[in-house]
Amino acid sequence: MAHSNFLLIIGVVAFSVLSSQVCYAETETGKAHAIVGIVMELRSGTPNVPVCLCDAATGMPLAKKSYQPIDWAQNQLEETANELAIVITDDKGRFQFENVPEGKYRLIAQKWIGPYKGVFEVHGTVIQLLGVAGDIVVPRPTDYYEALVALRPPGKGIIQFDQDVGNNETFMFLSTAPPEFDPILGLQAMGPSFLNQLIGVNRMPLGKTTVVGVPDQPVYAFFFAPDNSPGFASVKVPASRTGLSRVPPEPFVAGWSDGRKTPPPELAELSEFLEAHALTPRQLLSIPKLSNATSEEYSTRLEELSQQLSSKIELAEGKSARVGDILAVEWYRQMKD
């Protein structure tokens, strides 16, 4: 299984609401659309493979009923599991998403050992990357209407992660793009570019996961440990010459006794710059002081800032910084205090 070659063949075709037949003709008014395909191991279709439909622009998974993006950063992960647009390949490895609105989409296919129970359920320590397809246009342009997109798994590499935790509650997200911000910002730290290059996920039994089919390039893991005081961490895994990488535990940014509470060098430098110029994150970001009287205003402002993390704020001496980085400086200061 670890070294099997897979093909993910995806076709985007018109699906007539008046017929049970899948149609490869040019789209006509009044017809809905479907994304259909097959996951194959060599020449035989691979059954029981979960395939997730995502928004191509944001990388967010889509809701199965509305096909609207689900923002993981704004929801409890486990609560969204049953809402995701995920289909399982049939006994011949085929799958189909029906009644898909016009737009651009992305597919992610991966497999666990044993039957699929839900994307955020505990399956085991091994996941197999079976491929992704990006920028799937619905409907397909006429001249490509009958074309199929064939993808192989990202690669043949293997990565072993071990976060050394005593429970099964840690979630791992794996991408070929780095998180956009420091883990102290929580799930929002992943950002659109990370999510748009996502290649696999797992709920890690005792903090362990072995990933099979890793591309021959750097990949980035983001870890989320739910708790009353949650922890977050991220790590870059360089491409391995041997094809096997063992990643030691990456400390969680958390308020725990053994959590990391110091900012990385680039944020420490920004913090020193702000102090040297008598600037504070609260002042720069117009964050009100939290009290019973200002709690609603405080929450509203943080929600506004969460939508502006990549925006830049002018500081001093011609220097600027992203909202997300300034906010991270503030959270590290609060954690230290």
N, C-alpha and C positions, 0 to 999 in steps of 0.2 A: 504494500500500500504506500509506503513512504516514498518510493521512487517511481510510482506509476505516472504515466503521461495522460493527461486529460485534455479534452477539447470542450470548450464551451461555445456552442454554436447558437447564435441568437438571430432570429429574423423578426423584423417588425412588419406586420401585415395588417390589412384591413379586416376587421371582424364584423360581419353583417349582423345587425340585431334582428334581421328577418330570417336568418338562416343559421343552421348549426355548422355549416361548412366554413372553413377558413379560406378566405379569398385572397389571391395574390394579384388581382387586377388593380387598376388605378382607383384611388379613393373616390367615392361618390358622396354627394351631399346626403345626409341622413344616416350615414353609417358611423358606428363607433369604431374603435381600433383595439387591436390586441398586440401584445409583445409576446412572441412565441419563440421557442428554441429547444435545444437539447444539450444536456451535459453528457459527454462521452468519455469513456476510458478506452483508449485505442479505438476499435471499430464498434464496440458495443456500448449502448447507452447505460449510464450509471443511475440506478434508482435511488430514491430516498435522499436526494441532495437538496437542502434548503437554498432557495434563490431569493434574494431580497431586492426589491425595487426601490431606488433612491432618486432624489431630485438631482439632476446634473449640475445645477447652478450652486447649490449649497452643500451637496453631499449628504443632506439629511435623509433618513429613511422616510418612506411615505406611509400614510395611513391606508389600510386596505379598503376602507369604505369611501373615503373622499379623495384619495390620492394627493392629499396635502402633506407638506413636510411636517414631521414630528421633531421638535427641538428637544434633544436629549438634555440639554443644559437647563431646560425649564421644567422638566418632568422627572418623576421617579422612574428609573430605568425599568424596573420590574413591572411597573404599572403599564408601560407602553408595549410590552412584549406581545400581548394578544392583539394589539392594534396594528402592528406592522404589516406591510404588504409583502408577505412571504408566501411562496408556493413551494411545494415539494415535488421533485421530479417523479414521474410515474415509473412503472416497471421497465420501460424502455428509455428512461432518461429524459423524457420530454416534459416541458412545462409551458404554461401559458398564463399571462396576465390579461384579463378581459376588460373591455369597456374603459380603456385608458384614454384620458383626455389628450388633446394635442399638446406637445411640449417636448422637452429634452430630458432624458432619463439616464440612469446608470444602474447596472446590475452587479451584484456581488454574490458569488457562489462559494460556499465552503461546507465541509462535512466533518462531523464528529464520529467517533467510534460508537456504534450502537444506534438505536432509533433516536430520531430527533424529537426533543421534548419542548423546545422553546428556546429562542436565542439567548435568553438570560437565565436559563436553568442550568444546573450542574450536570454536565455530560461526562466529562473526563479531562485528562490532562493533555490530550492530543487533538489538534485541529489540522485539517488538510485544506490548503488554499486551492480552489479549483478554477479561479479566474475571475476577471472583471471585464465589463464592457461599458465604455463611457460614451457620452454624447450620442445616445440613441435617439434619433429624431422620430417623432410620431406626428403626422404620418411620414413615411419615408418619401424622399423626393422621387418623382416618377421614374427617372432613369435608373434609380437604384432600388426600385420597389421590390424586386424579387431577389435582391442580393441578401446573402447571409453573412454575418460577421463571425469569424472563427477565431477563438482565443485559446491559447494554451495557458496552463498555470503560470504564475509569475516567474517561477524558477524551480530549482531543485535543492535549494538550501534548507537547512534545518536550524532552528533557534530554540534553545531551552531557556526559559525564564523561570526564576525562582525568587519570589518576593518574600519568602520565609515568614508567612503568616499562619496563625493557628486556626483559621476557619476557611470556609468556602465562599466568602463574600466579596472577594476582590474581583473587579472587572478589568479586562485588558482590551484596549483598542490598538490595532496595528495599522500603520499607514506608511506610504512611501514619501510623505511630506512631513516635516517637523510640526509640532504644535506651534501655534502662533504666539503664545504667551506663556508666562511662568505658571506652573501647576497651582500656585496659591490662588489663582482665579477660578479654580474648580473646573467643571466640565466645559465652561466657556473658554478655557485656555486652549482647547483643541483648535478651534477656529475653522472657517470654511475650507481652507486649503488642505488641512489635515483630513477633514471628513471627506473631502472630494477625492482623496487618494486612499481612502480606507480599503484595506484588503482582507481584514479578518478581525474577529472579536471572540472573546471567551470569558466565561466565569471560571475563575482559577481555583481548582481544588487545592486547599492549603497553599495558595499562592503560586502554584506551579502550572506551567503550560509549555508544551512542545509544539512548535509550529512547523509544519511540513509544506514544502513548495514555495519557499521564500525566494524572492528575486535576488539576482546578483548585483545588489546595490544597497546603499544604506537604507535602513528602515527605522521607524520610530514607534516606540510603544508608550502608551499613556495608561496609567493605572489609577483606578478609583476604588478606594476602600470605604464603603458606607459605614457610618457610625454616627452617634450623637454629635461627635466632632470628627467629620470625615477627613480622610487623608488622600492626597493626590501626588503622583510622581510621574516623571517622564524620563525616557532614556533613549539615546541614539545607539543603534547597533550597526557598526560598520560591516561592509561586505566581507565575508570570510573566504580566505584562500582555500581552506579545507572543505568548505561547504557546511561546517558545523560550528555554531557559536553558542557558548554557554555564558549567560548573562548573570552576574552576581546581583544580589538584592539592591535595589535602588531605594534610598531612604524616602519615606513619604513626607511631604510637607504637611505637617499636622500639629495640633496642640498637644499631642500625646507626649509622655515623658521621653520617649525615644524618637520623637518626630523631628524633622529638620525645621529649624526656625530662623535660619540665616539666609539672606538673599544670595543669589549667584553674583559673581563679580560685576556683571554689567548693571544689575539693579543696585548693587552697593555703590557703584560709581555714580549712578543717577541720584541716589539718596544723598550722597555727600555733596553733589552739585547743588541740589535744592537747599540743603542746610547752609551752604556757603553763601547763597544768595537770598537767604531769609524767605524762601518759598516753601509752602506746605502743600501736600496733595489736596487737602480739603479746600484750601483757598483756590488752587488752580482748577479744581473740578467742581467747585460750588457745592460741596457736600455739607449739609447742615449737621450740627452737632446732634447726636441721637439722644432723645429724651421722650418721655411719655407724650409730651405735647407735639413733638416733631416726628414721631415714628412714621406716620403716613407720608409726610414730605420726604423723609429720609429714604424710605423704600421706593418711592416714586423716582427720586433722583438716581438711585442705584440702578433701577430698571432702565432709565434713560441712558445711563453710562454704558450698560451692558450692550446696547445697540450701537455704541460709538467707540468700541475698543480700539479700532485701527485709526481713528482720527488723531491728528497731531495737535498738540498744544504748544504755543510759543512760550519759551522760558526766559532766558537772558543770554547775552553775548551771542545772539544769533542761533542759539541752540533750541531744539524742539524735542518733544518726546510724545510717544503714543499714549492715549488715554489708558490703555490696558497696562502699560508699564508704570505709569504714575500711580494707578490704583494698586498695583502689586506692591509698590514701595509702601503705601499706606497700610496694606494688610500685614506686611512683614513688621512694620513698626508696632502695630497693635498686638501682634503675636508676641513680640519681644517684651512689650509692657505687661 
